[in-house]
Amino acid sequence: MKPTQRGGAIIEAKKKMGRPTENPKTRRLEIRLSESENKMLDECAERAEKSRTEIIVLGIELVHKEVHKTK
């Protein structure tokens, strides 16, 4: 990280430390949903007791398996 200067003193910026992972999530995605799609996503997350992100990832995995099954 780049050092920053504050009040004449140079302060070394620290990297944030989180829980170590073998599969870091470094990509960010923003999507637009219709009201009905949003309701379906919320319902799936609630019933499966998972986060909205986990439901989306499961959907990606399901479609990926299906696409590779037909080839």
Legacy VTK file of the C-alpha trace (Angstrom):
# vtk DataFile Version 3.0
C-alpha trace
ASCII
DATASET POLYDATA
POINTS 71 float
0.000 0.000 0.000
1.099 3.555 -0.573
2.271 5.578 2.403
0.207 8.686 3.077
1.230 11.964 4.623
-0.806 13.376 7.464
0.235 16.485 9.375
3.840 16.294 8.215
4.281 12.653 9.289
4.259 9.801 6.834
1.881 7.048 7.866
2.144 3.583 6.338
-1.308 2.360 5.305
-2.125 -1.150 6.533
-3.854 -3.803 4.472
-7.077 -5.064 5.989
-6.793 -8.597 7.291
-9.783 -10.862 6.955
-10.399 -14.526 7.334
-7.999 -16.412 5.020
-9.676 -18.273 2.182
-8.680 -20.633 -0.610
-11.221 -19.036 -2.961
-11.114 -15.255 -2.489
-14.061 -13.312 -3.892
-12.349 -10.495 -5.770
-14.905 -9.847 -8.512
-17.868 -7.554 -8.009
-21.082 -7.682 -10.051
-24.020 -5.329 -10.134
-27.277 -6.490 -11.703
-30.702 -5.013 -12.325
-33.736 -7.087 -11.411
-37.439 -6.654 -11.996
-39.638 -6.521 -8.914
-40.794 -10.114 -9.495
-37.209 -11.387 -9.941
-36.206 -9.622 -6.735
-39.124 -11.224 -4.867
-38.164 -14.669 -6.216
-34.565 -14.154 -5.098
-35.671 -13.058 -1.623
-38.063 -16.010 -1.325
-35.375 -18.507 -2.386
-32.873 -17.024 0.070
-35.358 -17.107 2.929
-36.593 -20.660 2.280
-33.077 -22.041 1.733
-31.747 -20.049 4.701
-28.945 -18.686 2.533
-27.845 -15.218 1.500
-28.959 -13.670 -1.777
-25.365 -13.997 -2.993
-25.287 -17.709 -2.150
-28.526 -18.225 -4.114
-27.099 -16.424 -7.146
-23.893 -18.497 -6.986
-25.971 -21.705 -6.755
-27.896 -20.576 -9.838
-24.660 -19.979 -11.745
-23.418 -23.444 -10.755
-26.710 -25.073 -11.868
-26.664 -23.385 -15.266
-22.965 -24.184 -15.708
-23.607 -27.897 -15.038
-26.561 -27.899 -17.429
-24.585 -26.230 -20.222
-21.736 -28.715 -19.898
-24.109 -31.673 -19.699
-25.551 -30.999 -23.170
-22.137 -30.820 -24.899
LINES 1 72
71 0 1 2 3 4 5 6 7 8 9 10 11 12 13 14 15 16 17 18 19 20 21 22 23 24 25 26 27 28 29 30 31 32 33 34 35 36 37 38 39 40 41 42 43 44 45 46 47 48 49 50 51 52 53 54 55 56 57 58 59 60 61 62 63 64 65 66 67 68 69 70
